[in-house]
Structures are given as structure tokens and as C-alpha cells.
Amino acid sequence: MKLFGITSEETFKEYVETEFQAKYRESILEDWLENNPQSIIEDGNLLIIGRQVTTNLGSFVDLLAVDKQGDTAVVELKRDKTPRETLAQALEYASFVEHLDYEQLEGIFHTYIDDESANLAQYHRDYFELGTDEAAVFNKDQRIVIVGQRVTPEIRQTSTFLRQKGVRVTCVEFTLFETEEGLRLLSSDIVVGKEPAKLSRISSSSLPLTSEKQFIESLDEYGRPVFEKLLKFAKTNAFPIHWGTKGFSLNVDLNGTHVVVCFGYPPHCVFKQSVYTALIGRGGLLSKVDVSEDIAQELLSAAQETGLFQPAGRELKCIIDHALAEEEVDLLISWCEETANIIKKYGLRE
């Protein structure tokens, strides 16, 4: 079967099937699936939490993810056909992942997004847009996903056997098509899966960090004036800004220890264009500063009284999806300043 694209001049451009392994490295396939996790499994989206995750045996999980229910998924990629040992490797990785607790999963996630204060549970809730009556139990079960340009009969047969025994294995074949101009199409077909102890520190490769310039350029007309003023406020007061893979944290420096005041995010991320408080979670006020929960609650109440914030789990978020008046931006910055002053006043926990 031939595959054609239709140009703006209503003419056909043929997409020719291309051998992936002849032109691309396996890491390119990782990039593509990492950026399009909704295309990996048969029954929904995945949240990628780690890449090239080191196991206790010194091997590496290509991609580690969690699904909507909180179950983990080990994704094993092969740019050509799947050799016999592919499934054995995937089972080894799954046996490692089975023993990870929530704190270890969150640690992998921190390394992946380069943000030690991120809350995996809240990120997962926002990513999958869970309702107030929905909850996830992390790593209650594990699944295996094998992706290759050709899934061999041996792998198909063994994977089907494992599924019949209750092991959740999905096998996906992909085909790459290209035009002479370099335009590409990727098709995928699920060939199997359509039918119904503390470990040592784990390492994972991280995504590249964004910069202030990239962040500002990613904002829309509503977010740009807000964040430009917020970042100027931080610079004026010598508050450290830590850039992550998507956004930033605004911090107070207490003798070399940085305490988060708030987080800022761009439009095209799971948190949407927003400012999040950092009063309850790791890295923020209650976890590092010698204050009572009453003071944290007072700051939460003060944020709500601005009329800008709404609940986000135990924290609050200010979604910037419309133009804020100058007075509203000043209220937001005043709240940040009040929080920073509290951090300075009470100092670090001993």
C-alpha cells in the first residue's frame, strides 16, 4: 500500500517506508515517545517519570512511566526487530520496579524533571485531570511495553502467554515513512495487548533545563506581563530563581539553603500557565522553616483572599488564562513578599 500526503497545491507527495535503524539512533525513538506518551499503550495516556533509569543490577530502563491508576510501566525500545532477550530484559526491569515505593518513584521523577520540590502525586493528579473523587495508588501493579520496528513471532507468542497468566505486556510495532523533502510520518500498531525492600539511590537522565529567555518567549499575552514583573521583583530582592525543565521556583536564601516561595509555569505544561504556592509540600515553608501549621494556613488564607488563587491539592494555584489588572499583579507579588518575609523571620528548622 502506498501512502501519500496532499500538499497545499492539491498534489500528492509520496511517503516512502524507511528503515529506522539505517538512519536514526534508538535515542531518537525515545525522544519521540517521550514527547508523545499518549501513543504508547492501548488503553490511555502515560506520564513519563524517568529515562534511562539505572536498576539495582546496573542495567537501564529506557522509559519509566505511570498510568492513570498509578501503576508503573516499563517501556523497552528497539529500533529494529526485537531479539529474543528483549522480553527477558523487560521482565528484569519490571522485577526491579515492583519494589520501588512512592518516595523512590518521586526521587526518580525529581531527577527526571530536575526539581527536588515537585510533588509526584499532585503532578499526576493534574496531568490526568483526576476528579476530587478519584485517587491513584502508586505501583500497585506493573506493566511492560515493548516497542520495535518489527516484533518477532517469538516475542509475540511469549508475550501473549504472559498476558494469559496475568502479566500485562503490550507489544507495539512502528513504521516510519518519509518524503524526499524529509517530512516524516510514524504509524504504530499494537500487535499484542489489544485484548482485553529499600533499594540504593536510583539514577535517571534528566531533561534539559529551560532559561529565562526561553520561558518568557513561551508565555502568552496574559502571562508575559505577570511573570516579567514577578521575575523583576525576585532580582530586585536577590531572591534565587531555580530553572527547571518547564518553569522555575522563586526562593529565599537562608545561609545557603534555599526555601521555595512559589513556582511559575508556562502555558504548554501540565500545570498550565500559573503560579503555585509552596507552603505544604517538600522544599517549601513547612518542610524547611521553623513555623507552625497555623502560620502556613494564614498564608494560604491570605492568598485566597486576593481572589487570584484556587485549590490545588494541599496547595493553591493562580491560573493566568486572562489579563490580570495591574492591581491584581501587585497583590500576587505582595503575597510573595509576605511569604518571603515570614521565611526570613522564622529561619530554618533545626
KAWO-V620551 format. One record per residue. N is the residue number from 0. PHI is phi in whole degrees, -180 to 180 (none if undefined). Layout:
N_PHI + N_PHI
//
This chain:
0_none + 1_-90 + 2_-123 + 3_-126 + 4_-105 + 5_-107 + 6_-79 + 7_-66 + 8_-91 + 9_65 + 10_-106 + 11_-90 + 12_-122 + 13_-78 + 14_-99 + 15_-99 + 16_-60 + 17_-124 + 18_-74 + 19_-59 + 20_-66 + 21_-78 + 22_-124 + 23_-129 + 24_-82 + 25_-63 + 26_-63 + 27_-66 + 28_-63 + 29_-58 + 30_-58 + 31_-62 + 32_-73 + 33_-61 + 34_-87 + 35_-136 + 36_-67 + 37_-69 + 38_-98 + 39_-88 + 40_-112 + 41_-83 + 42_-129 + 43_135 + 44_-85 + 45_-129 + 46_-105 + 47_-74 + 48_-119 + 49_-163 + 50_-136 + 51_52 + 52_-78 + 53_-78 + 54_-90 + 55_-68 + 56_-100 + 57_85 + 58_-91 + 59_-131 + 60_-83 + 61_-56 + 62_-136 + 63_-115 + 64_-140 + 65_-128 + 66_-98 + 67_-61 + 68_-80 + 69_98 + 70_-70 + 71_-86 + 72_-133 + 73_-96 + 74_-109 + 75_-109 + 76_-112 + 77_-135 + 78_-77 + 79_-122 + 80_-73 + 81_-88 + 82_-70 + 83_-57 + 84_-77 + 85_-57 + 86_-68 + 87_-62 + 88_-61 + 89_-63 + 90_-65 + 91_-60 + 92_-64 + 93_-65 + 94_-66 + 95_-71 + 96_-64 + 97_-54 + 98_-94 + 99_-79 + 100_-92 + 101_-60 + 102_-62 + 103_-72 + 104_-61 + 105_-66 + 106_-64 + 107_-62 + 108_-62 + 109_-59 + 110_-64 + 111_-64 + 112_-98 + 113_57 + 114_-147 + 115_-69 + 116_-98 + 117_-66 + 118_-103 + 119_-60 + 120_-61 + 121_-70 + 122_-61 + 123_-61 + 124_-61 + 125_-70 + 126_-62 + 127_-93 + 128_52 + 129_-71 + 130_-77 + 131_-64 + 132_-96 + 133_-108 + 134_-142 + 135_-112 + 136_-110 + 137_-78 + 138_63 + 139_-69 + 140_-142 + 141_-127 + 142_-135 + 143_-119 + 144_-126 + 145_-110 + 146_-121 + 147_-153 + 148_-68 + 149_-145 + 150_-90 + 151_-70 + 152_-57 + 153_-63 + 154_-69 + 155_-60 + 156_-64 + 157_-67 + 158_-65 + 159_-63 + 160_-60 + 161_-63 + 162_-62 + 163_-65 + 164_-95 + 165_99 + 166_-88 + 167_-83 + 168_-120 + 169_-123 + 170_-118 + 171_-124 + 172_-101 + 173_-126 + 174_-132 + 175_-104 + 176_-123 + 177_-138 + 178_-97 + 179_-63 + 180_-82 + 181_95 + 182_-69 + 183_-128 + 184_-129 + 185_-125 + 186_-105 + 187_-137 + 188_-142 + 189_-79 + 190_-97 + 191_-138 + 192_123 + 193_-73 + 194_-71 + 195_-55 + 196_none + 197_-60 + 198_-102 + 199_-70 + 200_-55 + 201_-106 + 202_-107 + 203_-151 + 204_-70 + 205_-115 + 206_-76 + 207_-67 + 208_-79 + 209_-82 + 210_-126 + 211_-59 + 212_-63 + 213_-64 + 214_-63 + 215_-61 + 216_-66 + 217_-82 + 218_-79 + 219_-93 + 220_-67 + 221_-84 + 222_-82 + 223_-58 + 224_-64 + 225_-69 + 226_-73 + 227_-62 + 228_-72 + 229_-66 + 230_-69 + 231_-66 + 232_-59 + 233_-64 + 234_-66 + 235_-60 + 236_-99 + 237_57 + 238_-87 + 239_-62 + 240_-112 + 241_-106 + 242_-90 + 243_-104 + 244_-75 + 245_-120 + 246_-130 + 247_-147 + 248_-120 + 249_-101 + 250_-126 + 251_-109 + 252_-93 + 253_-110 + 254_53 + 255_95 + 256_-98 + 257_-99 + 258_-112 + 259_-75 + 260_-93 + 261_-161 + 262_-117 + 263_-123 + 264_-132 + 265_-86 + 266_-64 + 267_-95 + 268_-145 + 269_-61 + 270_-85 + 271_61 + 272_-71 + 273_-163 + 274_-119 + 275_-110 + 276_-73 + 277_-139 + 278_-96 + 279_-107 + 280_-75 + 281_-63 + 282_89 + 283_-103 + 284_-59 + 285_-65 + 286_-80 + 287_-123 + 288_-103 + 289_-81 + 290_-127 + 291_-89 + 292_-64 + 293_-61 + 294_-68 + 295_-62 + 296_-66 + 297_-64 + 298_-68 + 299_-62 + 300_-64 + 301_-63 + 302_-66 + 303_-65 + 304_-67 + 305_-69 + 306_80 + 307_-99 + 308_-105 + 309_-138 + 310_-61 + 311_-143 + 312_67 + 313_-87 + 314_-103 + 315_-127 + 316_-134 + 317_-111 + 318_-82 + 319_-103 + 320_-115 + 321_-154 + 322_-70 + 323_-92 + 324_-67 + 325_-58 + 326_-65 + 327_-69 + 328_-63 + 329_-63 + 330_-63 + 331_-61 + 332_-70 + 333_-62 + 334_-65 + 335_-61 + 336_-66 + 337_-63 + 338_-64 + 339_-62 + 340_-66 + 341_-63 + 342_-60 + 343_-66 + 344_-65 + 345_-94 + 346_71 + 347_-79 + 348_-67 + 349_-86
//
